[in-house]
Amino acid sequence: MLIMETSLIEKLEKTRYNLLKWLTIGWAIWFGSIILKDQIKHPFLIGLVSGGWLFGWVIFIVNLVKFLKLKRELNWDPKAKEALNDELHQLNTHKSFFIGYLVVIGVTAVFYGISSFINLPSMLVTGIILYFGVLSALISSLIYNRD
């Protein structure tokens, strides 16, 4: 019985890791394309980047739905939920969000310094800060959950 529960937990952890990996890839392509599309002026390149935007959005949304479905299913099984949401996972989540916070502060400081010399569009700066903040939190979650 314990072996079967352990294999189920390992399977769920692997599923969570894979969903997080594809969420990260989808976010990187989708939101990166949004930022890039606003800076491009050539119609062909705008179409190409828009295709990348759609591709990334589909990857992100499909895996987000799968991730939410997994979370809902875990709420039905308290043992699996407790095993997957242990202290180590909570610590890794907090560390990932802290790294995302530090990246947001760091990127903001860099843009603050650059703004002394160059005028930058506020939507571009805000988009880049958001992009790197979320991406760093997702990547650090992948690194911490790799074990």
TORTIVEX-766740 format. One record per atom (N, C-alpha, C, O, CB): residue in three letters; atom name; x, y, z. Coordinates in steps of 0.001 Angstrom, whole numbers, plus 500000, padded with zeros to 6 digits. Glycine has a CB too. Layout:
N
  residu  atome      px      py      pz
     ALA     CA       X       Y       Z
...
This chain:
147
  residu  atome      px      py      pz
     MET      N  500827  498803  500000
     MET     CA  500000  500000  500000
     MET      C  500865  501252  500000
     MET      O  500585  502203  499270
     MET     CB  499063  500003  501207
     LEU      N  501920  501256  500821
     LEU     CA  502798  502412  500900
     LEU      C  503532  502640  499589
     LEU      O  503740  503783  499183
     LEU     CB  503793  502240  502032
     ILE      N  503927  501555  498924
     ILE     CA  504631  501675  497647
     ILE      C  503711  502295  496597
     ILE      O  504137  503149  495819
     ILE     CB  505142  500293  497171
     MET      N  502462  501868  496576
     MET     CA  501519  502422  495617
     MET      C  501286  503913  495886
     MET      O  501212  504703  494945
     MET     CB  500190  501652  495671
     GLU      N  501169  504302  497159
     GLU     CA  500980  505711  497489
     GLU      C  502208  506520  497108
     GLU      O  502089  507635  496601
     GLU     CB  500677  505880  498979
     THR      N  503396  505956  497352
     THR     CA  504630  506647  497003
     THR      C  504725  506849  495499
     THR      O  505099  507930  495044
     THR     CB  505844  505867  497511
     SER      N  504394  505828  494727
     SER     CA  504465  505972  493281
     SER      C  503431  506984  492781
     SER      O  503684  507708  491818
     SER     CB  504254  504614  492601
     LEU      N  502274  507034  493431
     LEU     CA  501263  508017  493058
     LEU      C  501768  509432  493344
     LEU      O  501589  510337  492530
     LEU     CB  499945  507752  493813
     ILE      N  502400  509615  494506
     ILE     CA  502946  510925  494868
     ILE      C  504040  511318  493881
     ILE      O  504080  512460  493422
     ILE     CB  503502  510910  496317
     GLU      N  504922  510385  493554
     GLU     CA  505981  510679  492584
     GLU      C  505400  511029  491223
     GLU      O  505901  511928  490548
     GLU     CB  506931  509490  492453
     LYS      N  504353  510331  490817
     LYS     CA  503693  510626  489536
     LYS      C  503075  512023  489565
     LYS      O  503197  512782  488604
     LYS     CB  502605  509566  489225
     LEU      N  502414  512356  490670
     LEU     CA  501810  513690  490792
     LEU      C  502867  514790  490823
     LEU      O  502666  515859  490247
     LEU     CB  500950  513767  492055
     GLU      N  503987  514534  491490
     GLU     CA  505075  515519  491512
     GLU      C  505658  515717  490115
     GLU      O  505956  516842  489715
     GLU     CB  506182  515079  492490
     LYS      N  505817  514632  489385
     LYS     CA  506330  514726  488013
     LYS      C  505337  515481  487123
     LYS      O  505735  516296  486290
     LYS     CB  506603  513311  487434
     THR      N  504051  515205  487306
     THR     CA  503014  515915  486541
     THR      C  503048  517402  486863
     THR      O  502967  518235  485961
     THR     CB  501611  515335  486844
     ARG      N  503168  517741  488153
     ARG     CA  503241  519152  488555
     ARG      C  504464  519822  487942
     ARG      O  504372  520950  487456
     ARG     CB  503282  519280  490092
     TYR      N  505613  519140  487958
     TYR     CA  506839  519695  487384
     TYR      C  506680  519930  485877
     TYR      O  507073  520978  485366
     TYR     CB  508030  518755  487653
     ASN      N  506102  518949  485167
     ASN     CA  505919  519104  483720
     ASN      C  504952  520239  483390
     ASN      O  505180  521001  482450
     ASN     CB  505410  517798  483109
     LEU      N  503879  520347  484162
     LEU     CA  502943  521453  483933
     LEU      C  503610  522796  484190
     LEU      O  503400  523753  483445
     LEU     CB  501705  521304  484826
     LEU      N  504407  522863  485237
     LEU     CA  505127  524104  485544
     LEU      C  506131  524438  484447
     LEU      O  506321  525605  484105
     LEU     CB  505846  523990  486897
     LYS      N  506771  523411  483900
     LYS     CA  507732  523624  482805
     LYS      C  507031  524215  481577
     LYS      O  507521  525170  480974
     LYS     CB  508434  522290  482429
     TRP      N  505874  523634  481213
     TRP     CA  505166  524127  480036
     TRP      C  504505  525475  480290
     TRP      O  504368  526277  479367
     TRP     CB  504123  523119  479596
     LEU      N  504091  525738  481537
     LEU     CA  503591  527075  481878
     LEU      C  504686  528111  481676
     LEU      O  504435  529200  481160
     LEU     CB  503079  527116  483335
     THR      N  505896  527766  482084
     THR     CA  507035  528689  481938
     THR      C  507335  528944  480466
     THR      O  507547  530088  480063
     THR     CB  508290  528123  482644
     ILE      N  507352  527900  479675
     ILE     CA  507612  528055  478243
     ILE      C  506512  528884  477590
     ILE      O  506794  529785  476800
     ILE     CB  507722  526677  477557
     GLY      N  505265  528581  477919
     GLY     CA  504145  529339  477361
     GLY      C  504204  530804  477748
     GLY      O  503984  531675  476907
     GLY     CB  502830  528744  477817
     TRP      N  504500  531089  479021
     TRP     CA  504605  532477  479481
     TRP      C  505731  533206  478742
     TRP      O  505552  534339  478294
     TRP     CB  504849  532524  481009
     ALA      N  506882  532555  478616
     ALA     CA  508030  533194  477969
     ALA      C  507707  533559  476521
     ALA      O  508037  534656  476072
     ALA     CB  509258  532269  478019
     ILE      N  507074  532663  475800
     ILE     CA  506744  532924  474396
     ILE      C  505610  533938  474291
     ILE      O  505700  534897  473524
     ILE     CB  506357  531617  473678
     TRP      N  504557  533731  475048
     TRP     CA  503365  534578  474955
     TRP      C  503651  536017  475365
     TRP      O  503455  536934  474567
     TRP     CB  502252  534011  475823
     PHE      N  504106  536228  476577
     PHE     CA  504279  537595  477037
     PHE      C  505485  538253  476381
     PHE      O  505494  539467  476179
     PHE     CB  504424  537625  478548
     GLY      N  506514  537457  476043
     GLY     CA  507645  538009  475302
     GLY      C  507217  538515  473934
     GLY      O  507702  539545  473466
     GLY     CB  508740  536963  475149
     SER      N  506307  537788  473295
     SER     CA  505783  538217  471994
     SER      C  504938  539478  472114
     SER      O  504961  540328  471224
     SER     CB  504957  537103  471365
     ILE      N  504189  539604  473212
     ILE     CA  503391  540819  473423
     ILE      C  504304  542036  473505
     ILE      O  504037  543059  472874
     ILE     CB  502535  540700  474711
     ILE      N  505371  541929  474273
     ILE     CA  506314  543042  474422
     ILE      C  506984  543342  473092
     ILE      O  507105  544503  472703
     ILE     CB  507377  542723  475496
     LEU      N  507419  542300  472394
     LEU     CA  508119  542465  471119
     LEU      C  507209  543043  470043
     LEU      O  507636  543884  469253
     LEU     CB  508682  541130  470652
     LYS      N  505950  542594  470011
     LYS     CA  505014  543037  468972
     LYS      C  504782  544544  469018
     LYS      O  504622  545184  467979
     LYS     CB  503684  542308  469119
     ASP      N  504765  545104  470216
     ASP     CA  504531  546535  470355
     ASP      C  505723  547372  469889
     ASP      O  505579  548570  469644
     ASP     CB  504212  546862  471794
     GLN      N  506884  546758  469765
     GLN     CA  508086  547494  469376
     GLN      C  508424  547363  467892
     GLN      O  509262  548106  467380
     GLN     CB  509252  547020  470194
     ILE      N  507782  546430  467204
     ILE     CA  508072  546172  465793
     ILE      C  507145  547002  464916
     ILE      O  505968  547186  465229
     ILE     CB  507923  544665  465465
     LYS      N  507690  547496  463823
     LYS     CA  506897  548319  462891
     LYS      C  506624  547625  461555
     LYS      O  505682  547999  460856
     LYS     CB  507612  549629  462632
     HIS      N  507418  546635  461192
     HIS     CA  507283  545955  459897
     HIS      C  506096  544988  459933
     HIS      O  506022  544158  460840
     HIS     CB  508591  545193  459536
     PRO      N  505157  545069  458967
     PRO     CA  503941  544243  459000
     PRO      C  504199  542737  458992
     PRO      O  503516  541989  459692
     PRO     CB  503077  544589  457831
     PHE      N  505185  542285  458201
     PHE     CA  505471  540853  458153
     PHE      C  505953  540346  459506
     PHE      O  505526  539288  459969
     PHE     CB  506516  540554  457077
     LEU      N  506843  541105  460136
     LEU     CA  507363  540701  461435
     LEU      C  506280  540751  462514
     LEU      O  506272  539935  463436
     LEU     CB  508537  541592  461829
     ILE      N  505373  541712  462390
     ILE     CA  504260  541783  463337
     ILE      C  503400  540524  463221
     ILE      O  502967  539968  464230
     ILE     CB  503403  543053  463085
     GLY      N  503153  540074  461980
     GLY     CA  502394  538843  461768
     GLY      C  503114  537628  462322
     GLY      O  502491  536749  462918
     GLY     CB  502121  538644  460293
     LEU      N  504421  537575  462128
     LEU     CA  505221  536466  462632
     LEU      C  505200  536427  464160
     LEU      O  505017  535369  464762
     LEU     CB  506664  536576  462123
     VAL      N  505388  537583  464771
     VAL     CA  505379  537661  466237
     VAL      C  503975  537377  466778
     VAL      O  503830  536776  467843
     VAL     CB  505865  539054  466711
     SER      N  502947  537808  466048
     SER     CA  501574  537513  466485
     SER      C  501296  536020  466458
     SER      O  500574  535506  467312
     SER     CB  500560  538245  465601
     GLY      N  501863  535322  465485
     GLY     CA  501750  533863  465459
     GLY      C  502430  533244  466672
     GLY      O  501905  532305  467271
     GLY     CB  502358  533300  464170
     GLY      N  503593  533765  467034
     GLY     CA  504275  533304  468244
     GLY      C  503466  533619  469485
     GLY      O  503425  532827  470427
     GLY     CB  505655  533936  468353
     TRP      N  502818  534783  469485
     TRP     CA  501963  535184  470606
     TRP      C  500838  534172  470788
     TRP      O  500572  533721  471902
     TRP     CB  501381  536604  470377
     LEU      N  500184  533819  469688
     LEU     CA  499077  532867  469752
     LEU      C  499557  531493  470196
     LEU      O  498902  530840  471009
     LEU     CB  498384  532766  468395
     PHE      N  500688  531052  469671
     PHE     CA  501267  529761  470035
     PHE      C  501588  529717  471528
     PHE      O  501233  528753  472206
     PHE     CB  502535  529488  469208
     GLY      N  502247  530739  472039
     GLY     CA  502588  530806  473457
     GLY      C  501353  530878  474335
     GLY      O  501304  530261  475399
     GLY     CB  503475  532002  473724
     TRP      N  500347  531635  473887
     TRP     CA  499111  531763  474653
     TRP      C  498410  530411  474778
     TRP      O  497915  530058  475848
     TRP     CB  498173  532790  473995
     VAL      N  498372  529656  473674
     VAL     CA  497731  528338  473693
     VAL      C  498472  527407  474657
     VAL      O  497840  526718  475457
     VAL     CB  497697  527724  472267
     ILE      N  499786  527383  474587
     ILE     CA  500579  526551  475503
     ILE      C  500295  526945  476949
     ILE      O  500062  526088  477802
     ILE     CB  502096  526684  475197
     PHE      N  500316  528247  477215
     PHE     CA  500106  528737  478579
     PHE      C  498714  528384  479089
     PHE      O  498578  527863  480196
     PHE     CB  500315  530250  478638
     ILE      N  497688  528658  478308
     ILE     CA  496306  528439  478754
     ILE      C  496007  526950  478926
     ILE      O  495382  526559  479911
     ILE     CB  495318  529060  477754
     VAL      N  496438  526125  477992
     VAL     CA  496180  524682  478096
     VAL      C  496809  524129  479376
     VAL      O  496177  523361  480100
     VAL     CB  496736  523931  476851
     ASN      N  498045  524519  479650
     ASN     CA  498707  524000  480840
     ASN      C  498196  524647  482118
     ASN      O  498229  524024  483179
     ASN     CB  500194  524204  480731
     LEU      N  497729  525868  482036
     LEU     CA  497109  526494  483199
     LEU      C  495823  525761  483574
     LEU      O  495562  525529  484755
     LEU     CB  496818  527982  482923
     VAL      N  495024  525399  482580
     VAL     CA  493795  524639  482840
     VAL      C  494146  523274  483438
     VAL      O  493498  522829  484386
     VAL     CB  492965  524465  481532
     LYS      N  495164  522608  482891
     LYS     CA  495586  521320  483439
     LYS      C  496081  521465  484875
     LYS      O  495801  520621  485726
     LYS     CB  496683  520705  482567
     PHE      N  496816  522536  485133
     PHE     CA  497345  522794  486468
     PHE      C  496207  523017  487463
     PHE      O  496229  522473  488567
     PHE     CB  498286  524012  486449
     LEU      N  495219  523814  487075
     LEU     CA  494069  524062  487947
     LEU      C  493246  522798  488151
     LEU      O  492703  522578  489234
     LEU     CB  493189  525169  487366
     LYS      N  493149  521962  487112
     LYS     CA  492425  520691  487228
     LYS      C  493146  519772  488211
     LYS      O  492502  519120  489033
     LYS     CB  492290  520001  485842
     LEU      N  494478  519716  488135
     LEU     CA  495256  518904  489069
     LEU      C  495052  519398  490497
     LEU      O  494897  518600  491422
     LEU     CB  496753  518935  488701
     LYS      N  495055  520702  490669
     LYS     CA  494861  521271  492008
     LYS      C  493469  520926  492542
     LYS      O  493322  520608  493723
     LYS     CB  495057  522806  491979
     ARG      N  492459  520986  491692
     ARG     CA  491097  520640  492105
     ARG      C  491008  519161  492488
     ARG      O  490363  518809  493475
     ARG     CB  490094  520960  490976
     GLU      N  491660  518300  491702
     GLU     CA  491646  516868  492009
     GLU      C  492373  516577  493318
     GLU      O  491987  515669  494054
     GLU     CB  492284  516071  490867
     LEU      N  493414  517334  493608
     LEU     CA  494137  517136  494867
     LEU      C  493281  517529  496066
     LEU      O  493436  516968  497151
     LEU     CB  495437  517945  494867
     ASN      N  492387  518479  495878
     ASN     CA  491497  518863  496978
     ASN      C  490556  517723  497349
     ASN      O  490055  517676  498473
     ASN     CB  490686  520110  496600
     TRP      N  490311  516809  496422
     TRP     CA  489446  515665  496695
     TRP      C  490173  514570  497478
     TRP      O  489529  513755  498139
     TRP     CB  488910  515097  495390
     ASP      N  491503  514542  497410
     ASP     CA  492286  513521  498102
     ASP      C  493201  514193  499127
     ASP      O  494290  514644  498770
     ASP     CB  493115  512677  497089
     PRO      N  492788  514266  500373
     PRO     CA  493571  514979  501390
     PRO      C  494969  514405  501608
     PRO      O  495903  515153  501897
     PRO     CB  492829  514965  502692
     LYS      N  495128  513073  501472
     LYS     CA  496451  512473  501658
     LYS      C  497430  512949  500580
     LYS      O  498562  513325  500883
     LYS     CB  496347  510936  501637
     ALA      N  496989  512929  499338
     ALA     CA  497856  513356  498234
     ALA      C  498149  514853  498344
     ALA      O  499273  515291  498100
     ALA     CB  497200  513033  496864
     LYS      N  497143  515621  498709
     LYS     CA  497343  517067  498862
     LYS      C  498371  517357  499945
     LYS      O  499248  518202  499764
     LYS     CB  496013  517765  499195
     GLU      N  498265  516663  501064
     GLU     CA  499211  516867  502157
     GLU      C  500619  516443  501757
     GLU      O  501594  517104  502116
     GLU     CB  498763  516095  503396
     ALA      N  500728  515344  501016
     ALA     CA  502046  514851  500603
     ALA      C  502697  515784  499584
     ALA      O  503913  515979  499614
     ALA     CB  501924  513441  500015
     LEU      N  501906  516360  498689
     LEU     CA  502468  517254  497674
     LEU      C  502695  518667  498202
     LEU      O  503539  519397  497682
     LEU     CB  501553  517305  496466
     ASN      N  501956  519049  499218
     ASN     CA  502060  520409  499749
     ASN      C  502772  520376  501102
     ASN      O  502287  520934  502086
     ASN     CB  500652  521059  499885
     ASP      N  503921  519717  501134
     ASP     CA  504660  519603  502379
     ASP      C  505477  520863  502649
     ASP      O  505419  521827  501887
     ASP     CB  505570  518381  502343
     GLU      N  506227  520843  503729
     GLU     CA  507002  522023  504121
     GLU      C  508049  522405  503082
     GLU      O  508289  523587  502837
     GLU     CB  507677  521777  505454
     LEU      N  508671  521396  502471
     LEU     CA  509689  521676  501458
     LEU      C  509080  522392  500254
     LEU      O  509661  523344  499732
     LEU     CB  510371  520373  501010
     HIS      N  507911  521932  499817
     HIS     CA  507250  522579  498683
     HIS      C  506862  524019  499036
     HIS      O  507023  524925  498219
     HIS     CB  506000  521775  498258
     GLN      N  506358  524221  500239
     GLN     CA  505986  525574  500663
     GLN      C  507220  526473  500744
     GLN      O  507170  527637  500346
     GLN     CB  505267  525534  502027
     LEU      N  508324  525935  501259
     LEU     CA  509573  526705  501320
     LEU      C  510049  527059  499916
     LEU      O  510451  528194  499663
     LEU     CB  510668  525912  502070
     ASN      N  510005  526090  499001
     ASN     CA  510426  526341  497619
     ASN      C  509545  527398  496960
     ASN      O  510038  528234  496202
     ASN     CB  510386  525043  496804
     THR      N  508247  527362  497245
     THR     CA  507330  528364  496697
     THR      C  507675  529752  497219
     THR      O  507702  530717  496455
     THR     CB  505875  528015  497047
     HIS      N  507937  529854  498514
     HIS     CA  508296  531145  499098
     HIS      C  509626  531655  498537
     HIS      O  509767  532845  498254
     HIS     CB  508376  531034  500626
     LYS      N  510598  530756  498377
     LYS     CA  511884  531170  497815
     LYS      C  511730  531636  496369
     LYS      O  512381  532594  495951
     LYS     CB  512893  530019  497892
     SER      N  510873  530962  495609
     SER     CA  510650  531350  494212
     SER      C  510009  532726  494114
     SER      O  510418  533551  493298
     SER     CB  509771  530316  493505
     PHE      N  509009  532970  494943
     PHE     CA  508380  534289  494929
     PHE      C  509350  535367  495400
     PHE      O  509309  536491  494900
     PHE     CB  507129  534291  495807
     PHE      N  510218  535041  496350
     PHE     CA  511218  536000  496811
     PHE      C  512200  536332  495694
     PHE      O  512582  537490  495522
     PHE     CB  511968  535451  498032
     ILE      N  512610  535317  494936
     ILE     CA  513507  535573  493804
     ILE      C  512805  536441  492765
     ILE      O  513412  537362  492217
     ILE     CB  513979  534243  493163
     GLY      N  511531  536158  492489
     GLY     CA  510771  537001  491570
     GLY      C  510699  538438  492060
     GLY      O  510819  539375  491270
     GLY     CB  509367  536448  491384
     TYR      N  510504  538613  493368
     TYR     CA  510459  539950  493961
     TYR      C  511801  540660  493785
     TYR      O  511840  541832  493412
     TYR     CB  510090  539867  495458
     LEU      N  512898  539954  494052
     LEU     CA  514221  540559  493890
     LEU      C  514487  540948  492437
     LEU      O  515087  541990  492170
     LEU     CB  515303  539596  494377
     VAL      N  514048  540122  491513
     VAL     CA  514232  540444  490092
     VAL      C  513418  541681  489721
     VAL      O  513900  542543  488985
     VAL     CB  513823  539243  489199
     VAL      N  512182  541775  490227
     VAL     CA  511369  542963  489958
     VAL      C  512068  544213  490484
     VAL      O  512132  545226  489788
     VAL     CB  509968  542822  490596
     ILE      N  512588  544149  491698
     ILE     CA  513297  545292  492286
     ILE      C  514558  545602  491474
     ILE      O  514848  546766  491201
     ILE     CB  513665  545005  493771
     GLY      N  515305  544568  491090
     GLY     CA  516537  544773  490328
     GLY      C  516289  545370  488950
     GLY      O  516976  546309  488547
     GLY     CB  517270  543467  490182
     VAL      N  515312  544832  488226
     VAL     CA  515007  545349  486887
     VAL      C  514472  546782  486992
     VAL      O  514783  547629  486154
     VAL     CB  513972  544431  486162
     THR      N  513680  547042  488010
     THR     CA  513185  548407  488220
     THR      C  514346  549365  488490
     THR      O  514368  550479  487967
     THR     CB  512179  548444  489392
     ALA      N  515295  548937  489295
     ALA     CA  516458  549782  489592
     ALA      C  517281  550043  488327
     ALA      O  517764  551156  488117
     ALA     CB  517344  549121  490673
     VAL      N  517437  549022  487491
     VAL     CA  518177  549199  486233
     VAL      C  517463  550217  485344
     VAL      O  518100  551122  484805
     VAL     CB  518328  547843  485486
     PHE      N  516154  550075  485190
     PHE     CA  515409  551020  484359
     PHE      C  515399  552419  484976
     PHE      O  515394  553419  484258
     PHE     CB  513974  550528  484157
     TYR      N  515396  552485  486285
     TYR     CA  515459  553788  486943
     TYR      C  516775  554479  486605
     TYR      O  516801  555679  486332
     TYR     CB  515305  553638  488475
     GLY      N  517870  553716  486623
     GLY     CA  519170  554282  486254
     GLY      C  519236  554670  484786
     GLY      O  519779  555722  484448
     GLY     CB  520274  553296  486565
     ILE      N  518692  553840  483915
     ILE     CA  518693  554134  482480
     ILE      C  517843  555359  482179
     ILE      O  518155  556134  481275
     ILE     CB  518179  552929  481681
     SER      N  516768  555531  482942
     SER     CA  515864  556652  482672
     SER      C  516505  558003  482948
     SER      O  515968  559032  482537
     SER     CB  514612  556515  483500
     SER      N  517633  558021  483631
     SER     CA  518356  559278  483833
     SER      C  518971  559786  482535
     SER      O  519239  560978  482388
     SER     CB  519445  559097  484887
     PHE      N  519190  558869  481595
     PHE     CA  519850  559224  480346
     PHE      C  518923  559142  479128
     PHE      O  519097  559889  478164
     PHE     CB  521037  558326  480134
     ILE      N  517955  558249  479171
     ILE     CA  517093  557994  478018
     ILE      C  515637  557984  478479
     ILE      O  515319  557458  479545
     ILE     CB  517467  556644  477325
     ASN      N  514762  558565  477671
     ASN     CA  513329  558457  477947
     ASN      C  512813  557141  477384
     ASN      O  512982  556857  476198
     ASN     CB  512547  559662  477341
     LEU      N  512193  556349  478226
     LEU     CA  511671  555051  477814
     LEU      C  510149  555047  477952
     LEU      O  509607  555647  478880
     LEU     CB  512303  553908  478656
     PRO      N  509459  554370  477028
     PRO     CA  508000  554265  477152
     PRO      C  507614  553483  478414
     PRO      O  508164  552417  478690
     PRO     CB  507401  553583  475899
     SER      N  506678  554022  479157
     SER     CA  506308  553397  480434
     SER      C  505694  552017  480243
     SER      O  505923  551134  481070
     SER     CB  505333  554286  481187
     MET      N  504921  551801  479177
     MET     CA  504328  550483  478943
     MET      C  505402  549436  478639
     MET      O  505268  548280  479039
     MET     CB  503320  550551  477789
     LEU      N  506452  549827  477943
     LEU     CA  507551  548906  477650
     LEU      C  508266  548519  478944
     LEU      O  508526  547341  479186
     LEU     CB  508549  549543  476647
     VAL      N  508576  549501  479760
     VAL     CA  509279  549248  481014
     VAL      C  508432  548371  481937
     VAL      O  508933  547413  482524
     VAL     CB  509633  550575  481712
     THR      N  507154  548703  482059
     THR     CA  506261  547922  482915
     THR      C  506135  546490  482406
     THR      O  506159  545549  483200
     THR     CB  504876  548580  482989
     GLY      N  506003  546317  481112
     GLY     CA  505905  544981  480536
     GLY      C  507161  544155  480772
     GLY      O  507077  542970  481095
     GLY     CB  505631  545077  479057
     ILE      N  508318  544775  480613
     ILE     CA  509575  544053  480816
     ILE      C  509752  543682  482281
     ILE      O  510209  542580  482585
     ILE     CB  510766  544896  480336
     ILE      N  509403  544574  483186
     ILE     CA  509498  544273  484615
     ILE      C  508587  543099  484967
     ILE      O  509007  542171  485659
     ILE     CB  509129  545514  485461
     LEU      N  507350  543138  484495
     LEU     CA  506402  542053  484753
     LEU      C  506888  540742  484140
     LEU      O  506820  539688  484772
     LEU     CB  505016  542410  484198
     TYR      N  507377  540818  482911
     TYR     CA  507861  539630  482203
     TYR      C  508980  538940  482985
     TYR      O  508912  537740  483250
     TYR     CB  508357  540010  480800
     PHE      N  510003  539702  483347
     PHE     CA  511140  539096  484033
     PHE      C  510816  538699  485468
     PHE      O  511382  537733  485978
     PHE     CB  512309  540047  484025
     GLY      N  509918  539422  486128
     GLY     CA  509520  539042  487481
     GLY      C  508812  537700  487505
     GLY      O  509160  536827  488299
     GLY     CB  508624  540105  488082
     VAL      N  507822  537531  486641
     VAL     CA  507079  536269  486592
     VAL      C  507964  535146  486066
     VAL      O  507947  534036  486600
     VAL     CB  505823  536412  485712
     LEU      N  508731  535430  485029
     LEU     CA  509593  534399  484448
     LEU      C  510629  533910  485463
     LEU      O  510892  532710  485537
     LEU     CB  510298  534939  483193
     SER      N  511211  534805  486232
     SER     CA  512205  534381  487225
     SER      C  511564  533542  488326
     SER      O  512169  532581  488800
     SER     CB  512903  535602  487839
     ALA      N  510339  533896  488739
     ALA     CA  509650  533087  489754
     ALA      C  509329  531698  489205
     ALA      O  509470  530704  489917
     ALA     CB  508352  533789  490221
     LEU      N  508900  531624  487947
     LEU     CA  508588  530324  487345
     LEU      C  509843  529472  487170
     LEU      O  509830  528276  487462
     LEU     CB  507898  530518  485992
     ILE      N  510916  530081  486698
     ILE     CA  512165  529329  486490
     ILE      C  512738  528862  487819
     ILE      O  513204  527728  487927
     ILE     CB  513204  530192  485741
     SER      N  512708  529719  488827
     SER     CA  513220  529281  490127
     SER      C  512346  528186  490726
     SER      O  512855  527309  491423
     SER     CB  513307  530465  491092
     SER      N  511034  528219  490469
     SER     CA  510166  527116  490909
     SER      C  510583  525814  490234
     SER      O  510606  524758  490866
     SER     CB  508680  527429  490599
     LEU      N  510908  525895  488958
     LEU     CA  511365  524699  488249
     LEU      C  512668  524160  488862
     LEU      O  512835  522954  489042
     LEU     CB  511571  525013  486751
     ILE      N  513570  525074  489172
     ILE     CA  514863  524650  489738
     ILE      C  514664  524036  491116
     ILE      O  515241  522989  491411
     ILE     CB  515844  525844  489826
     TYR      N  513868  524660  491953
     TYR     CA  513666  524131  493300
     TYR      C  512863  522836  493309
     TYR      O  513092  521981  494164
     TYR     CB  512971  525159  494156
     ASN      N  511935  522673  492385
     ASN     CA  511108  521464  492336
     ASN      C  511735  520349  491520
     ASN      O  511124  519296  491340
     ASN     CB  509757  521791  491770
     ARG      N  512919  520560  491036
     ARG     CA  513599  519583  490197
     ARG      C  513914  518298  490971
     ARG      O  513927  517208  490398
     ARG     CB  514885  520183  489632
     ASP      N  514159  518429  492234
     ASP     CA  514589  517267  493046
     ASP      C  513551  516212  493161
     ASP      O  513779  515190  493809
     ASP     CB  514973  517698  494412
